[in-house]
Amino acid sequence: MICREIHELTLPLCTGKQERTAVLKVCLLVILFLTGLPSCTTPHKLMVLYDRTGALKPGDRVIWENQTIGSVGDFEANPSGKTVVPLRVKPDFRQALTDQSRFLIQSDPDRPGNQSVKMALLASGGTPLSDGAAVEGSTTFSYLIEKGTRDVQALPRLFQDGLDLLAKELSRLSDREWQKELERQIDAWTRELQKSGEETRRYFQREVLPKLEKAIQDFLRRLRELGRELEGKPLEEKLEKLKRTLQS
């Protein structure tokens, strides 16, 4: 239909072979233009895998640098037991999606009672994420640790941020979830301290370890009162390993 209309428009201008060549060229240009439109307007889709999605729900915002860059789609199951959260990102922001992008579930700063997925960048540049790419979701802990490994000077601040976050998470998570998060945090700190210099270790031992030990002792006391003392053994073992690392 389109090519016939173009033929009629170009007929007065060309004859014979000239006419056929002109019509063919215009048809090809129109087809290329029309087939290219969807790629410019269709959202860029990412599949983010999370262990826990909390109160996040389809329709919640995807945020980057205080801008709404997309929305959350319908959740999908995953054979590994994780939840797949599709993110529909506006075409204008697809260039920002790289292997340096991390996706954290956080409270929506502008919509009380709602959650959002916040995109944060570990570094500029990076390899673009293809449409439909699957990536692991991040927690605030894992992002802080990953960010800290790239900036040794930021480690003291990183340790303190981790402690502050643990205190906030205690009121939100169940005992088992908080213990799992704390164990993950201690493992990450232990790895960082194994690579850190003497000054960083002294800082941790002076400023962080006493607060960490108190938080753990308070938690273990709660477990004892509930008759679940044995559940705290893995946490105690991880703490001892961390302390040995400080002395090595």
N, C-alpha and C positions, 0 to 999 in steps of 0.2 A: 504493500500500500504506500509506504513512504517513498520507496524507489520509483513507483509509477508517478507520484506527484512531482518528484524531482525531475523525472524524465520530461514531464509536460512543461515544467518551468525552464528547463535548459534547452528544449527542442528548438526554440527560435534562434538560439545562440550558436548552435553547432549542427553539423550535418555529418552523416556517414560515420566513419571510424572515429572522427573527432568527437562526435556526439556520444558514442558508446563509451569512450574513454572518460569523458567528463562526467557522465552519469555514474559510472562505476566508482570514480574517485570520490564523488560527493556522497554516494551511498556508504562507502567504507568509512568516511569521516563521521557520518551520522551514527552508524552502528557503534563505532568506537566510543563516541561521545556518550551514547545512551547506556552502553554496557559499563562505562566507567563511573557513571553517577552513583550506583549503590555503594561502591567502595569508599566514596567520599562522604556518604551520609550514614552508613551502617555503623553502629557502635562496635568498638574493638572489644572482643570478649576474652576474659582470662578466667581460668579455673583455679581457685585458691583452696588448698587443702588445710583444714584446721582440726586439731584434736577436740577442741571445744568451741562452740559458737556462742555460748551464753544466751543473751536476749536478742542477739542480732536476728533480723528477719528480712524477707524479701521486700524490696522497696526502700530500705535504708540507704543513706547516701554513701558515696565514695568521695573522700575528701583529700585534697593535696594542696598544701600551702594556703589554707583557708578558702579554697575554691571547691565548689561541687563539680567533680569531673565525671561522675557517673552514678550508677545505682546497683544495688544488690539484686541478683536474680533468684529464682527458685532453687532451693538446696537440692543436692543430689547425694545419693549414698555412694560409698567407695568400698571395695573389697577389703581394704586395709583396716576398716573401722573408722576412718576419718570422714569428716563431712566436706563435701565439695561445694564451695560457694562461688557461683558464677558472678563475675563482675562485668557490667556493661559500661565501658568507658567511652566518653564522647570522642568523636574522631579528632577534634582539635587537640586532644591531649595524648594521642597514641604515641607520639614521639618521646614522651616522658617515660613510657613503660619499657624498662630495660632490665637486664639481669642484676642491676644495682637497686631495683625497686623492692621495697619490703611492705607488707600489708598487715596492719595491726587492727584488731577490733578494739574500739574505744567508745566511750560515751560521746554522743553527738553534742558538740559545744553549743549549737544553736537550737537544738530541739530536745528540751528536757524530757527524760524518760525514754529516749530512743538511743540506739547504738549507731555506730557508723564504722566504715572501714577506712582507716587513715593510711594513705600511701606516704612512705618516707624513703628518701634516697640515701644510700650509704655513701655514694660518690657520684660525681657527674660523669657523663659519658656512659659507656657500657654497651652491651649487645642488645638490640631491640628484641622485645618479646613478640613472637608471632601471634596472629589471631588464633584464639583457642588454646594457647599455651597453658600448661599446668605448672603451678609453682606452689611451694610450701608456704603456708601462712606463718607469720611471726607473732611472738608475744612481746610485750614491752621489755621483759627480761632479755629474751634472745636478741632483740634489736640493740639494746644497750650494750650487751656483751660484744656483739659483732662490730658495733661502731667503735667500742673501746679498743678492740684489738688493732684498729687502724690508727689510733692516736694514743700513744703511750702516755702523753701528758694528761690525757683525760681520765686515766684510770682511777685516781683518787675520787674524782667527782662521780665516776661510774659506780664505785663501791657504795658511796653514800646514797646515790639515786636508788640503787638496788635495795638498800635497807629501808628507805622511805617507802618504796613501793610495796615491800613485804608487809609493812605495818598497815597500809591501806587495804591490801588484798586479804588480810586476815579476817576482816569483818564481812567480806563479800563471798569468800570461798568456803566450802566445807572443810573440816579438819583434814580429810584425806587429800583433797585437792591442794590445800595450802601446803601440806607436807611434801607432796610431789613437786610443787613449784619451788619450795625451799631447797629440796634435794637437788633439783636441776640447777638452781642458783649457786649452791655450794660447789657442785661439780665444775661449773663454769669459772667460778672464782679460783678454784684449785688449779685449773689449767692455766689461767692467766698468771697466777702467782709463781707457777713453775717456770714461766718464761720471764718473769719480772726481776728487776734489780733489787739490791738491798734496800734502797730508799723506799721503794714502793711497798716492800714487805714490812718495813718498820712502820710505815703509815697505816697499813692494814692492821697490824698487831696492836697499834696504839689506839686508833680511832674506830675501827670497824669491829674487830674481834670481840671486845667486851659487850657491845650492843647485840651482836649476833648470838653470843653465848647466852645472854639474858633472855632473848626472844625464844631460843630453843629450850632453855630450862623451864620457862613459863609454859611453853607448849607441852613439854613432857609431863609437867605437873598436871595439866589438864587431862592428858591421856591416862595417868595413874588414877586420877579421881573417877574416871569413867571405866576403870578396869581394863584398859587397852594398852598397858605399858609396853608389851612386846612389839606393838606396832611402831614404837619410836626407835627401836634398835638400829634400823638402817640409817636413820638421821644422825644418831650418835656416832656411828661408824664413819660417816662422811665428814662429820665435824672433826673427828680425831685425825682423819687423813689430811684435812686442810691444815690442822695445827702442825702436823709433822712436816708438811710442805714449807711452812713458815720457818721451821727450824733447820731445814736441810741446806 
